[in-house]
Amino acid sequence: STKPASIAQAATEEQAKAIAEKNAKTERAKTIFLLTPSDDVIYVIDRSGSMIDTFEEVKVGLLKSLGSLLTPKPIASGAGKRFGVILFAQNKPQTIEGGKLLELTDRNFLQTIGFLDNVIPVGQTDPLPALKLAFDTHFAALDKIKPRIQQIVLLTDGCFPDNSAVLKLVEAECKRNPAVNVCTILYGYIDGMKSERMRKAAAVMKKITSYSVGTYRYVERSDD
């Protein structure tokens, strides 16, 4: 390669490289949350310690997903789209306004940005309280007169400590509320499926979607 003519030129080239890498991550982030249409969506996202290096990419992906849904037009049911954000690790989940459904407005979008900026991934993984809260929120919002399409999007990067308990909870809640669809995203490295651990995690995430009309996706995370 050509040797930089000066320190300034070298610095400029490093800046350009950093910008290119950031743009590449942003493009990857856009593809994390590719969702089927829904009226009410609750994002249940892993914020445990294993997400420390990639939570920023997930955060950008979530904001890109919400930004793409922002629209002044009402949905078919006559009300605006709504969303919720619940983050899990161990103990009590982190939420925006207790995990309730929020109207998809510019104000709530900005509130979400501020909330995510203060999140530090740490601790062990326990999705059960977060999932239960998401299902309860959807159940409380059921409208028999004007039915809404309800969705939960569960993202993690590996197995859960008690996979059977997670499956049991999702199965029971999907029976209680057939209106909700559970979509899952396994966020792993390139060639991650070569790992027995990730193959086991994929099987669990696929099984979760079988209890409703949900979809499963494996998304490759940044390896830099």
N, C-alpha and C positions, 0 to 999 in steps of 0.2 A: 504494500500500500504506500501511497505518497506520504512523505514525512511532513507534518505541519510546518508552515513557514515561520510561525511564531507561537508564543504561549497563548496569545489572544485567539489565534485561529484554532488552536487545540481546544481551548475552553469553549469556543463557539461550536465546534464539532461535538463536544461532549453534551452541550445543551441541546443540540439538534437530536442527538441520540436519545437523550432523556425524554424529550418531547415525543419522539417517535414511539418509544416504549410505552409512554403514558397513553398515547392515542390508540396503540394496539390493545392495551388493557381495556380502554373504554369501549372499543369495538367488540371485544370478547364479552364485556359486561352486558352489552345490549342484548345478547343472545341467552342470558341466564334464565330470565323469566319470560318465556314465550307462552302466553296463556290462551286458552280457549275463552270465548266471550262469557262474561258473567256480570250480574248486577251488583253482587256483594262479594268481595274477595278479602280473605284474611290471610296475610303472610305470616307463617310460623317458621322462624329462621333460627338456626343454630348460631349461638354467640359464645360457645365454649372455647377453651384455650386452644384447641386445634385449629380454630378459624383465625388465629391472630394474624397470620401472614396474608390472608385472602379476604378478610371481612370487608376491606375497602372496596374490592372489586364487586362483592355481593351488594354492598350498599349502593354503589353506582348503578348496578343492574336493577335494583329495586326502584330507585328514583327514575330511571329511564322507563321502567314499566309503568309506573304511576303517571309519569309525564305524558306517555302515549295515550293514556286513557282520559286525560283531561279534555273535556268538551263541554260547550255551553248547551248542547242539545240534550233533552231528557231521553231516558231509555224508554222502552216499550211500555213498562209498567206505569210510566208517568212521573217517576221520581228519578233523581240523579243517581249516578253510580256511587257506591260506598266502599270503603276499604278499612282494614284494621292491620296493625302491625304488632306481633307478639314475638319477643326474642327469648330463647331458652338456653339455659346452661344447667346449673344445679340450683335448687331452692326456688324462690319465687321468680316468675318470668318478669322481664322488663317490657313495659307496654306504653302505648300512647293513650292517655285518658282511660286507663283500666282495660284496654283491649277492645273498647266498644267500636262499633262501626261509625266511621266519619264520612261526611259528604266529601266527594272528591272536588275540592275547591282549591284555589290558589293559596288561601290562608292555611288550610290543613296540609297542603303540600309543603309549604315553607316550615310548618311546625314539624313535619316529618324529617326534613333536612336537619333541623336543630336537634331533634331527638337522636338521630343516628350519629351525628357528629360527636356525641358524648358517650357513645357505647365503646367499651373496652372488652374484647373477647377474653374470657377467663373462666376457669373452673371446669368441672366435669359436665357430661351431657345427660340431661334428663328432660325429654320432651313431653312427658305425661301431663304436668300441670298446664303447660301452654296449649297442648292439644285439647284438653278438657275445656279450658277457657274459650278457645275458638269455637268448639262445637256448641257450648252453652250460649255464646253470643249469637250464633246463627239461629239456634233454636228459639231464642227469645225474640228474634226479628222476623220469625215466620209470619207471612201475610197470606191467609187463605183466600182473601178476596182478590188480591193482586199478587199472585205468586212471583217470587223473584228467583233468579238463578243464583244459587249460593256456591261458593268455592273456598276451599282451604288449600293453600300452597305450602307444602312442607319441604324445607331445604335443610340438608345436613351433609356432612362429609364422611360419614362412616356408619358403623353399627351403633345401636343403642345398648346401654347396659342390660336392659331387659326387653328384648325384642318381642317376646310372647305377650308381655303386658301391653305394649304399644298396639300390637295387632288386635288383642282382645278389646281394648278401648275403642279403636277405630271401627271395628265390626259392630260393636254395640251401639255406638253413636250414629253410624250410618243407617242402622235399623230404626233408631228412634227418629231420625230426620232424613228421610230418603231424598229430600230436596237438595242436600249438600253433596257436592262432588269433592273428592280429595285428590289433588295432584301432587306428585312427589318429584323432587329434584335431588339427585345424588351428585355432589360437587367434588370431583376427584381429579387426580393428575392424569396426564397423558399416559396411556398404557396401564391405567389403574386397575383395569379388569383382570390383569395378570395376577393380582393379589387375591389370595383366598378370602381375606378379610373384606375386600371391596366386593367380591362376588357374592358373599353372604349378605352384605349391606344392600346390594342391588336386589337380591331376592326378596328381602323384607320390604323394600320400598315399592317393588312391583306388587307384592301381596297387598299392601295398604291400598293401592288403587283399585284392587279387584272388588272391594266392598262398595264401590260406587262407580259412576261413569267418569272415572278420573284417568289421568295419563301419567306415565313415568318417563323421565328423561335423565340421561347421564350427561353431565356438562363438564368439559375439561377445564380445569382451573389453570391459572398462570403458574408456571414452574420457575419463575425468576423472582 
